[in-house]
Amino acid sequence: MTGASAYEEQRRRIMEANQRKMDELRLHHLSAAVKEALPKPSPAKSVKRKRAPREDGEDAPVVVRRSGRVASNPDKPKYRYEDVYAVLEDRKKIRRGSRTSSTRKDLMNRVYASDAAREYATDKAEELQEKLGSDYPTFVKPMTQSHVTGGFWLGLPTQFCRKYLPKRDEFITLVDEVDDEIDTLYLALKRGLSAGWRKFSMDHELVDGDCLVFELIERTKFKVYIIRQRSYSKKLKA
């Protein structure tokens, strides 16, 4: 008990000493002055304005803010989901129908060359390549179904592309035997001809088994010679 009383007496003395220091520093007055200096919330902001009810008892319609250019236009369009959806569907059908019919036509008109006809056309193309000499870089490219139907993608020899063709995408012109020209898009990373090659293939009625000789006569221009695989059948009939 004596230990507890001594502790309480010491604690009381410390609290009295702290109180005297606070009084000397006037901390209570300072705290009150700080509270008085703080801005008080405006009563106008805390009051929520209520919308006056209409005489007929119904709520007034909400006015939607719109662009001034459209609101002032007497002929402003009225969009309906049904109308817009119908137009989009018609466009999809047109695009899908044209692509499907074109692909179906390509598949129906496919020509499958025999191994003998394919080999004959390739041999003739290599003979022509030798006759052209070494004035311009050349390569031989036999046609397969993917080159002349469906995807119409023409991959070019990798080593030839690395050595002679541009390092970035550029248009390359194809010139046939009668000097008609068609521009095609060369994709440098994929090393092949994309846009424009389909037109060249279809305009010249290329089929599976035909063989082409490409002669690079300018930096981005090929002279193209076509050896037909059907020439093998003509040879047999001769």
C-alpha positions as CSV (number, residue, x, y, z in Angstrom):
1,M,0.0,0.0,0.0
2,T,2.8,2.4,0.9
3,G,4.4,1.8,-2.6
4,A,1.0,2.6,-4.3
5,S,0.6,5.8,-2.3
6,A,4.1,7.0,-3.2
7,Y,3.4,6.4,-6.9
8,E,0.1,8.3,-6.7
9,E,1.8,11.2,-5.0
10,Q,4.5,11.4,-7.6
11,R,2.0,11.2,-10.4
12,R,0.0,14.1,-8.9
13,R,3.1,16.3,-8.6
14,I,4.0,15.7,-12.3
15,M,0.5,16.6,-13.4
16,E,0.5,19.8,-11.4
17,A,3.9,20.7,-12.8
18,N,2.7,20.1,-16.4
19,Q,-0.4,22.2,-15.7
20,R,1.7,25.1,-14.4
21,K,3.8,25.0,-17.6
22,M,0.7,25.0,-19.8
23,D,-0.6,28.0,-17.9
24,E,2.7,29.8,-18.2
25,L,2.7,29.1,-22.0
26,R,-1.0,30.1,-22.3
27,L,-1.6,26.9,-24.5
28,H,-5.3,26.9,-23.6
29,H,-5.8,30.4,-25.0
30,L,-3.7,29.5,-28.1
31,S,-5.9,26.4,-28.8
32,A,-9.1,28.5,-28.5
33,A,-7.7,31.2,-30.9
34,V,-6.8,28.6,-33.5
35,K,-10.4,27.2,-33.4
36,E,-11.8,30.7,-33.9
37,A,-9.5,31.4,-36.8
38,L,-10.7,28.2,-38.8
39,P,-13.2,29.0,-41.6
40,K,-16.7,27.9,-40.9
41,P,-18.7,26.0,-43.5
42,S,-21.1,28.1,-45.5
43,P,-24.7,27.4,-44.6
44,A,-25.8,28.0,-48.2
45,K,-23.7,25.0,-49.4
46,S,-25.3,22.6,-47.0
47,V,-28.8,23.5,-48.0
48,K,-30.1,21.3,-50.9
49,R,-32.4,23.1,-53.2
50,K,-35.7,21.3,-53.9
51,R,-37.3,21.4,-57.3
52,A,-40.7,23.1,-57.2
53,P,-43.5,20.6,-58.0
54,R,-45.5,21.3,-61.1
55,E,-49.1,22.3,-60.8
56,D,-50.4,19.2,-62.5
57,G,-48.5,17.0,-60.1
58,E,-46.2,15.5,-62.7
59,D,-42.4,15.9,-62.7
60,A,-41.0,18.2,-65.4
61,P,-39.1,16.5,-68.2
62,V,-35.3,16.5,-68.0
63,V,-33.7,18.6,-70.7
64,V,-30.7,16.8,-72.2
65,R,-27.9,19.1,-73.2
66,R,-26.8,18.6,-76.8
67,S,-24.4,20.2,-79.2
68,G,-25.4,23.6,-80.3
69,R,-24.6,22.8,-83.9
70,V,-27.0,19.9,-83.9
71,A,-29.7,21.5,-81.8
72,S,-29.9,24.5,-84.1
73,N,-30.1,22.4,-87.2
74,P,-33.7,22.2,-88.4
75,D,-32.9,19.0,-90.3
76,K,-31.0,17.3,-87.5
77,P,-30.9,13.5,-88.1
78,K,-33.0,11.1,-86.0
79,Y,-31.1,7.9,-85.5
80,R,-32.9,4.7,-84.9
81,Y,-31.2,1.5,-83.9
82,E,-33.3,-0.5,-86.4
83,D,-32.3,1.7,-89.3
84,V,-28.6,1.8,-88.5
85,Y,-28.5,-2.0,-87.8
86,A,-30.1,-2.7,-91.1
87,V,-27.6,-0.7,-93.1
88,L,-24.7,-2.3,-91.3
89,E,-26.1,-5.8,-92.0
90,D,-26.6,-5.0,-95.7
91,R,-22.9,-3.8,-96.0
92,K,-21.7,-7.0,-94.3
93,K,-23.8,-9.1,-96.7
94,I,-22.3,-7.3,-99.7
95,R,-18.7,-7.6,-98.6
96,R,-19.2,-11.2,-97.5
97,G,-21.1,-12.1,-100.7
98,S,-18.5,-10.6,-103.0
99,R,-15.6,-12.3,-101.2
100,T,-17.3,-15.6,-101.0
101,S,-18.4,-15.7,-104.7
102,S,-14.9,-14.6,-105.8
103,T,-13.3,-17.4,-103.7
104,R,-15.8,-20.0,-104.8
105,K,-15.1,-19.0,-108.5
106,D,-11.4,-19.4,-107.9
107,L,-11.8,-22.8,-106.4
108,M,-14.2,-24.0,-109.2
109,N,-11.7,-22.9,-111.9
110,R,-8.7,-24.5,-110.3
111,V,-6.3,-26.3,-112.7
112,Y,-4.2,-29.1,-111.3
113,A,-1.0,-29.6,-113.3
114,S,0.5,-33.0,-113.7
115,D,4.0,-33.6,-112.4
116,A,5.2,-34.0,-116.0
117,A,3.7,-30.7,-117.1
118,R,5.1,-28.9,-114.0
119,E,8.5,-30.2,-114.6
120,Y,8.4,-29.4,-118.3
121,A,7.4,-25.7,-117.6
122,T,10.2,-25.4,-115.0
123,D,12.8,-26.8,-117.4
124,K,11.8,-24.3,-120.1
125,A,11.9,-21.5,-117.6
126,E,15.4,-22.4,-116.5
127,E,16.5,-22.5,-120.2
128,L,15.1,-19.0,-120.7
129,Q,16.9,-17.9,-117.5
130,E,20.2,-19.0,-119.0
131,K,19.5,-17.2,-122.3
132,L,18.8,-13.9,-120.5
133,G,22.4,-13.9,-119.3
134,S,23.8,-12.2,-116.2
135,D,23.2,-8.6,-117.0
136,Y,20.3,-8.4,-114.5
137,P,19.5,-10.6,-111.5
138,T,17.0,-13.4,-112.2
139,F,15.2,-16.2,-110.5
140,V,12.7,-18.9,-111.5
141,K,9.3,-19.3,-109.6
142,P,7.0,-22.3,-110.3
143,M,3.3,-21.5,-109.6
144,T,1.3,-23.4,-107.0
145,Q,-2.4,-23.2,-106.0
146,S,-1.7,-20.7,-103.2
147,H,0.0,-18.4,-105.7
148,V,-2.8,-18.3,-108.3
149,T,-6.0,-19.0,-106.3
150,G,-7.4,-18.3,-102.9
151,G,-4.8,-16.4,-100.9
152,F,-2.9,-15.0,-103.9
153,W,0.4,-14.6,-102.0
154,L,3.7,-14.9,-103.8
155,G,6.7,-15.6,-101.6
156,L,10.1,-14.7,-103.2
157,P,13.5,-16.5,-102.7
158,T,15.0,-15.4,-99.4
159,Q,18.6,-15.0,-100.7
160,F,17.4,-13.0,-103.7
161,C,15.4,-10.6,-101.5
162,R,18.3,-10.1,-99.0
163,K,20.7,-9.3,-101.8
164,Y,18.7,-7.2,-104.3
165,L,15.3,-6.0,-103.0
166,P,14.5,-3.1,-100.6
167,K,14.8,-3.5,-96.9
168,R,11.4,-2.0,-96.2
169,D,8.0,-2.2,-97.8
170,E,7.8,-0.7,-101.2
171,F,5.8,-1.0,-104.4
172,I,7.4,-3.2,-107.1
173,T,6.3,-3.0,-110.7
174,L,5.8,-6.2,-112.8
175,V,6.2,-5.8,-116.5
176,D,4.9,-8.6,-118.8
177,E,6.2,-9.6,-122.3
178,V,4.0,-6.9,-124.0
179,D,5.2,-4.2,-121.5
180,D,2.0,-4.0,-119.6
181,E,2.7,-2.9,-116.0
182,I,1.1,-3.7,-112.7
183,D,2.2,-2.4,-109.3
184,T,2.4,-4.8,-106.4
185,L,3.3,-4.3,-102.8
186,Y,6.5,-5.9,-101.6
187,L,6.5,-6.8,-97.9
188,A,10.1,-6.8,-96.9
189,L,9.8,-8.7,-93.6
190,K,7.7,-11.5,-95.2
191,R,9.7,-11.3,-98.5
192,G,6.8,-11.6,-100.9
193,L,4.3,-9.8,-103.1
194,S,0.9,-9.0,-101.7
195,A,-1.5,-6.3,-103.0
196,G,-1.4,-6.2,-106.8
197,W,-0.2,-9.7,-107.3
198,R,-3.8,-11.1,-107.5
199,K,-4.5,-8.7,-110.4
200,F,-1.4,-9.7,-112.2
201,S,-2.2,-13.4,-111.7
202,M,-5.8,-13.1,-112.8
203,D,-5.1,-10.8,-115.7
204,H,-2.5,-13.3,-117.1
205,E,-4.7,-16.3,-116.2
206,L,-1.9,-18.0,-114.3
207,V,-2.6,-21.6,-113.2
208,D,-1.0,-24.3,-111.1
209,G,2.1,-25.6,-112.9
210,D,3.0,-22.4,-114.8
211,C,6.5,-21.2,-114.3
212,L,7.7,-17.6,-114.2
213,V,11.1,-16.0,-114.8
214,F,11.6,-12.7,-112.9
215,E,14.3,-10.4,-114.2
216,L,15.1,-7.4,-112.0
217,I,15.7,-4.7,-114.7
218,E,15.5,-1.8,-112.2
219,R,15.7,-1.4,-108.4
220,T,11.9,-1.9,-108.0
221,K,10.9,-3.3,-111.4
222,F,10.7,-6.9,-112.6
223,K,10.4,-8.1,-116.2
224,V,8.3,-11.2,-116.0
225,Y,8.3,-14.1,-118.5
226,I,5.6,-16.7,-118.3
227,I,6.0,-20.4,-119.3
228,R,2.7,-22.2,-119.5
229,Q,2.3,-25.7,-118.2
230,R,-0.2,-26.4,-121.0
231,S,2.7,-26.1,-123.5
232,Y,3.5,-29.7,-122.4
233,S,0.2,-31.0,-123.7
234,K,0.8,-29.1,-127.0
235,K,4.2,-30.7,-127.3
236,L,2.7,-34.2,-126.9
237,K,0.1,-33.5,-129.6
238,A,2.6,-32.1,-132.0
